[in-house]
Amino acid sequence: MERTIDWNRVSVFVKVVEDGGFTAAARSLRLPKSSVSRSVALLEKELGARLLQRSTRKVELTDAGRTFYDQAARAMTGVEEAALAVAELQQSPTGLIRFTAPLDAGIALLAPILAEFLGLHPGVQVEAIVTNRVVDLVGEGVDFALRVAELNDSSLVARRLRRIDTGVVASTAYLARRGTPKKVSELANHDCVLFRPERGRARWTLSCPDSEASVEVTGVVGADDYTFLRRAVQVGLGIGLLPLFVIDDLIASGEVVRLFPTFKTQHGHFHLVYPSAHYLPRRSVVFRDFILERLGEPAASQKTSAPPKK
């Protein structure tokens, strides 16, 4: 014979456990204490098992009560989230989204995408934390992050986005002054702006479909931020090896020229990272899908287990 459970009694039982007793639960539920006690007793009768050990001071879960509470609380949370999700489907997304990204990607990629997104969803507000610091998403209450490195944290979900390609670039002013290198090896005789150099030097390895070239370059300007190096290239301080998303607009305007366009290096992929959760508010789902559409490459979600680094 199929057993039927009164879910009103289940919810009362869960409230007794969460509030730590019948008196507190009765106060929260605005019911007489006797009604709360009777509801739990009837549930125990339905289940054929004692769920709570009662004393004059406190109530404690029995083994059966602990097993039932763990499953029931999870089921009720799922029902509440499902009801909230259905309710949100009937309305436009609203509320605050907190997002973090590295400085270079935040300026070059995130800002124009946010402008488009907010134009489509005026009820949403976005707080962007643009920093090269690795933000603790859960600890700092941040909804999403744009990251480069592979992740290693089981509490986070990572969706792979577009590939990051780099290219050799120089301003027209620099090339007019110093000449245009014809071979990759000639870069050794030019001033270069370097990302995280070692004592003013770096090795650039470039590849194309049928060959590879490597050269040691030097320069008087080095930095750990591509936004700074973009500006250094723009004002003619030297030739740079930069992610193309940082410099594409200057190439399009003709202010900067891409050298050796068949050669490039791959600098990994962007990832959209967010805390693992069974339920995401509608605004977060819409935002996630928008980012995946604008920056994404088809890829399965992946979970990992150590804080990612840029």
C-alpha positions in Angstrom: 0.0 0.0 0.0 1.4 3.4 -1.0 2.2 5.6 1.9 1.0 9.3 1.7 2.8 12.0 3.7 1.3 15.2 4.9 3.8 17.8 3.7 2.4 20.4 6.1 3.5 18.2 8.9 6.9 17.7 7.3 7.4 21.4 7.1 6.5 21.8 10.7 9.0 19.1 11.7 11.7 20.7 9.6 11.0 24.0 11.4 11.2 22.4 14.8 14.7 21.0 14.0 15.9 24.3 12.4 14.6 26.5 15.3 15.8 24.1 18.0 12.5 23.2 19.7 8.7 23.3 19.7 8.4 26.7 21.4 10.7 28.5 18.9 9.0 26.8 15.9 5.6 27.7 17.2 6.6 31.3 17.5 8.0 31.3 13.9 5.0 29.6 12.5 2.5 31.6 14.6 0.9 28.5 15.8 0.0 27.2 19.3 2.8 25.0 20.7 0.3 22.2 21.1 -0.5 22.3 17.4 3.2 22.0 16.5 3.7 19.1 18.9 0.6 17.3 17.6 1.7 17.8 14.0 5.1 16.2 14.7 3.4 13.3 16.6 1.1 12.6 13.7 4.0 12.6 11.3 5.9 10.1 13.4 2.7 7.9 13.4 2.5 8.2 9.6 6.2 7.1 9.3 6.0 4.5 12.0 9.2 5.9 13.6 10.2 8.3 16.4 11.9 11.3 14.9 12.6 13.4 18.0 13.7 12.6 21.6 11.9 15.1 23.8 13.0 16.3 27.1 12.1 19.3 29.4 15.2 21.2 28.1 15.5 20.4 24.4 14.7 18.1 21.5 17.2 15.9 19.7 17.0 14.0 16.5 16.9 10.2 16.6 18.9 8.3 13.9 15.7 8.0 11.9 14.9 11.7 12.5 18.3 12.7 11.2 17.9 10.6 8.1 14.4 11.9 7.5 15.4 15.6 8.2 18.4 15.5 5.8 16.2 14.3 2.9 13.1 16.3 3.7 15.0 19.6 4.1 16.7 19.1 0.8 13.4 18.2 -0.9 11.7 21.3 0.5 14.5 23.5 -0.5 14.3 22.1 -4.0 10.5 22.8 -4.1 11.0 26.3 -2.9 13.7 27.0 -5.5 11.5 25.5 -8.2 8.6 27.7 -7.2 10.9 30.8 -7.1 12.3 29.9 -10.6 8.8 29.6 -12.0 7.7 32.9 -10.5 10.8 34.6 -11.9 10.0 33.3 -15.4 6.9 35.5 -15.3 8.9 38.7 -14.9 11.9 40.6 -16.3 15.2 39.9 -14.6 16.0 42.4 -11.8 18.6 42.9 -9.1 22.3 43.2 -8.6 25.0 41.1 -10.3 28.6 41.3 -9.0 31.3 40.4 -11.6 35.0 40.4 -11.5 37.6 40.5 -14.3 41.3 41.2 -14.8 42.0 44.9 -15.7 42.9 44.3 -19.3 39.9 42.1 -20.1 37.6 44.3 -18.0 38.4 47.4 -20.0 38.7 45.8 -23.5 36.0 43.1 -23.4 33.7 43.5 -20.4 32.7 47.1 -20.6 31.2 47.0 -24.1 29.4 43.7 -23.3 28.0 45.2 -20.1 26.7 48.2 -22.0 24.9 45.9 -24.4 23.5 43.7 -21.7 22.2 46.5 -19.5 20.5 48.1 -22.5 18.6 44.9 -23.0 17.8 44.4 -19.2 17.3 47.8 -17.6 16.1 46.2 -14.3 19.6 44.7 -13.6 22.5 46.5 -12.0 26.1 45.3 -12.4 28.9 46.0 -10.0 32.2 45.2 -11.8 35.3 44.5 -9.7 38.1 45.1 -12.2 41.3 43.9 -10.6 44.2 41.5 -11.2 43.8 40.1 -7.7 42.2 36.7 -7.6 38.8 37.4 -5.9 37.3 34.8 -3.6 33.9 34.5 -5.2 32.1 32.8 -2.3 33.8 34.7 0.5 33.3 38.1 -1.1 29.8 37.5 -2.5 30.7 37.7 -6.2 28.4 36.1 -8.7 30.8 35.6 -11.7 34.4 36.0 -12.7 36.3 36.2 -16.0 39.4 34.1 -15.5 42.3 32.9 -17.7 43.9 30.0 -15.9 42.5 26.5 -15.6 40.6 26.1 -12.3 41.1 23.7 -9.4 38.3 24.4 -7.0 35.4 21.9 -6.6 33.1 24.6 -5.3 33.2 26.5 -8.6 31.9 25.9 -12.1 33.9 27.0 -15.1 32.6 27.4 -18.6 35.3 27.7 -21.3 35.1 30.8 -23.5 37.0 32.1 -26.5 40.7 31.4 -27.1 43.1 34.2 -26.4 45.5 34.8 -29.3 48.5 37.1 -29.2 50.3 38.9 -32.0 53.4 41.1 -32.5 52.4 44.8 -32.8 54.0 48.2 -33.2 52.8 51.7 -33.7 53.3 53.4 -37.1 55.3 56.1 -35.3 57.8 53.5 -33.9 58.1 51.8 -37.3 58.7 55.1 -39.0 61.5 55.9 -36.6 63.2 52.4 -36.3 62.1 50.6 -39.5 60.0 47.5 -39.9 61.5 44.1 -39.1 61.2 41.7 -42.0 62.1 38.5 -40.1 61.2 37.3 -36.6 64.9 37.1 -35.8 65.2 40.9 -36.4 63.1 41.6 -33.3 66.3 41.0 -31.3 67.6 44.4 -32.7 64.5 46.4 -31.7 63.1 47.9 -28.5 60.3 45.8 -27.2 57.8 46.2 -24.4 57.8 43.1 -22.3 55.2 41.3 -20.2 56.8 40.2 -16.9 60.4 40.3 -18.2 63.3 38.7 -16.5 66.0 41.3 -16.1 64.8 43.2 -19.1 64.7 40.1 -21.3 62.0 37.7 -22.6 61.8 34.9 -25.1 59.0 35.1 -27.7 58.0 31.9 -29.5 55.8 32.4 -32.4 54.1 29.7 -34.6 52.2 29.4 -37.8 50.7 26.3 -39.5 54.0 25.1 -41.0 56.8 26.7 -38.9 57.9 28.1 -35.5 60.3 30.9 -34.6 61.8 31.8 -31.3 63.7 35.0 -30.5 65.2 36.6 -27.3 64.1 40.2 -27.1 65.0 43.1 -24.8 63.4 46.3 -23.8 63.5 49.2 -21.4 59.8 48.9 -20.5 58.3 45.9 -18.8 55.0 45.5 -16.9 52.7 42.9 -15.4 49.6 44.4 -17.0 48.6 44.4 -20.7 46.6 47.6 -20.5 49.9 49.4 -19.6 51.8 47.6 -22.4 49.1 48.5 -24.9 49.6 52.2 -24.1 53.4 51.7 -24.3 53.1 50.3 -27.8 50.6 53.1 -28.8 53.0 55.9 -27.8 55.9 54.2 -29.6 58.1 52.8 -26.8 58.6 49.6 -28.6 57.2 46.4 -30.2 54.9 44.3 -28.1 53.6 40.7 -28.1 50.1 41.4 -26.8 46.7 39.6 -26.7 44.9 40.7 -29.8 41.7 41.6 -27.9 43.7 44.3 -26.1 45.0 46.0 -29.2 42.4 45.1 -32.0 40.8 48.6 -32.0 44.2 50.3 -32.6 45.0 47.9 -35.4 41.6 48.6 -37.0 42.2 52.4 -36.8 45.7 52.0 -38.4 47.5 53.5 -35.5 49.1 50.2 -34.7 50.3 47.6 -37.2 50.4 43.8 -36.7 53.7 42.4 -37.7 54.1 38.8 -39.0 50.4 38.3 -39.1 50.6 34.6 -39.9 52.5 34.0 -36.7 50.8 34.0 -33.3 50.9 32.4 -29.9 48.0 31.0 -28.0 47.6 32.3 -24.5 44.9 29.9 -23.2 41.2 30.5 -23.0 39.0 32.8 -21.0 36.7 31.0 -18.5 33.4 32.2 -17.0 33.5 31.1 -13.4 30.8 31.0 -10.8 30.0 29.3 -7.5 28.3 25.9 -7.8 24.6 26.1 -6.9 21.5 24.2 -7.6 19.6 27.4 -8.2 20.6 30.6 -9.9 18.4 33.7 -9.9 16.9 34.6 -13.3 19.2 37.6 -13.6 22.2 35.4 -13.2 21.0 32.8 -15.7 20.3 35.6 -18.3 23.7 37.2 -17.6 25.6 33.8 -17.8 23.9 32.9 -21.1 24.6 36.4 -22.5 28.3 36.1 -21.7 28.5 32.6 -23.2 26.9 33.9 -26.4 29.2 36.9 -26.8 32.5 35.3 -25.6 31.8 31.6 -25.7 33.1 28.6 -27.6 31.1 25.4 -27.3 32.5 23.5 -24.3 31.2 21.4 -21.4 31.1 22.8 -17.9 33.9 21.8 -15.8 34.5 21.7 -12.1 37.9 21.8 -10.5 39.5 22.2 -7.1 42.1 25.1 -6.2 41.8 28.8 -6.5 42.4 30.0 -10.1 45.1 32.5 -10.9 45.2 35.0 -13.7 
